[in-house]
Amino acid sequence: MYDDMKRLGELVGKTVKEITGGESGSDSMTMVTEDGFYFRLYHSRDCCESVNIEDIAGDVSDLIGSPITMAEEVTSNENPPGFTKEYQESFTWTFYKLATAKGYVTIRWYGESNGYYSESVELDVQEPPKEPVL
């Protein structure tokens, strides 16, 4: 988890040129930066659990074309105000807070399970290919 938060911090100062996925109900979102990095938020589904984007506050297009000024992850085992589910055995909320000079976006993920499976969001960062040294 700590490494994922550290890697997410690498977004600060980078400019996102493309975002794919990220719709409500989706289990992945990928941001591609102008310098060729891929930042993929996702969850690999296992038995008896589910982790998906619940909703997005803000306009995701505000993250494109302007340097990222903030990138942080916050998790909680408490429901946000106004959110209730009839039955919750085990759950985790993960909030990704991203900002540029154009706006602020919070991507809210909801993970639930029977308590024995992961409810977390994973981050995969792919660096651009290195230029060969001649």
TAUR-V531000 format. One record per residue. N is the residue number from 1. RES is the residue in one small letter. PSI is psi in radians with two decimals (* if undefined). NEAR is the number of other ideal C-beta (glycine too) atoms within 12 Angstrom. Layout:
N & RES & PSI & NEAR
N & RES & PSI & NEAR
This chain:
1 & m & -0.80 & 18
2 & y & -0.76 & 10
3 & d & -0.67 & 14
4 & d & -0.73 & 26
5 & m & -0.69 & 24
6 & k & -0.79 & 16
7 & r & -0.68 & 25
8 & l & -0.64 & 34
9 & g & -0.36 & 24
10 & e & -0.27 & 23
11 & l & -0.50 & 39
12 & v & 2.23 & 23
13 & g & -0.29 & 18
14 & k & 2.71 & 32
15 & t & 2.13 & 24
16 & v & 2.30 & 37
17 & k & -0.30 & 23
18 & e & 2.46 & 22
19 & i & 2.27 & 31
20 & t & 2.66 & 20
21 & g & -2.78 & 25
22 & g & 0.16 & 35
23 & e & 2.75 & 17
24 & s & 2.30 & 18
25 & g & -0.22 & 17
26 & s & 2.69 & 27
27 & d & 0.27 & 27
28 & s & 2.74 & 28
29 & m & 2.29 & 37
30 & t & 2.32 & 25
31 & m & 2.25 & 39
32 & v & 2.24 & 25
33 & t & 2.83 & 30
34 & e & -0.45 & 19
35 & d & 0.22 & 18
36 & g & 0.11 & 20
37 & f & 2.54 & 28
38 & y & 2.17 & 30
39 & f & 1.90 & 42
40 & r & 2.07 & 28
41 & l & 2.27 & 39
42 & y & 3.02 & 32
43 & h & 2.25 & 31
44 & s & 1.94 & 19
45 & r & 2.45 & 19
46 & d & -3.06 & 18
47 & c & 2.52 & 11
48 & c & 0.53 & 17
49 & e & 2.87 & 25
50 & s & 2.47 & 27
51 & v & 2.06 & 34
52 & n & 2.84 & 31
53 & i & 2.11 & 32
54 & e & -0.85 & 31
55 & d & 3.01 & 23
56 & i & 2.18 & 31
57 & a & 2.20 & 21
58 & g & 3.08 & 22
59 & d & 1.96 & 18
60 & v & -0.51 & 32
61 & s & -0.33 & 18
62 & d & -0.29 & 23
63 & l & -0.15 & 39
64 & i & 2.31 & 26
65 & g & 0.07 & 20
66 & s & 2.45 & 23
67 & p & 2.45 & 23
68 & i & 2.23 & 36
69 & t & -0.30 & 24
70 & m & 2.40 & 23
71 & a & 1.90 & 36
72 & e & 2.75 & 24
73 & e & 2.36 & 33
74 & v & 2.35 & 24
75 & t & 2.73 & 24
76 & s & 2.56 & 19
77 & n & 0.34 & 19
78 & e & 2.47 & 13
79 & n & 2.46 & 17
80 & p & 2.74 & 21
81 & p & 2.34 & 8
82 & g & -0.10 & 7
83 & f & 2.16 & 15
84 & t & 2.53 & 10
85 & k & 2.58 & 15
86 & e & -0.72 & 6
87 & y & 2.17 & 9
88 & q & 1.92 & 20
89 & e & -0.91 & 18
90 & s & 2.39 & 22
91 & f & 2.74 & 32
92 & t & 2.30 & 32
93 & w & 2.37 & 32
94 & t & 2.18 & 38
95 & f & 2.16 & 31
96 & y & 2.05 & 39
97 & k & 2.03 & 29
98 & l & 2.50 & 40
99 & a & 2.66 & 26
100 & t & 3.14 & 29
101 & a & -0.38 & 14
102 & k & -0.41 & 21
103 & g & 3.11 & 23
104 & y & 2.35 & 25
105 & v & 2.36 & 35
106 & t & 2.13 & 29
107 & i & 2.02 & 41
108 & r & 1.99 & 32
109 & w & 2.49 & 39
110 & y & 2.14 & 35
111 & g & 2.35 & 37
112 & e & 2.60 & 30
113 & s & -3.06 & 23
114 & n & 0.11 & 18
115 & g & -0.17 & 16
116 & y & -0.04 & 12
117 & y & 2.82 & 22
118 & s & 2.43 & 26
119 & e & 0.28 & 32
120 & s & 2.80 & 29
121 & v & 2.44 & 38
122 & e & 2.68 & 29
123 & l & 2.21 & 34
124 & d & 2.17 & 22
125 & v & 2.14 & 28
126 & q & 2.17 & 17
127 & e & 2.70 & 15
128 & p & 2.69 & 14
129 & p & 2.48 & 10
130 & k & 2.50 & 7
131 & e & 2.39 & 7
132 & p & 2.46 & 5
133 & v & 2.19 & 4
134 & l & * & 3
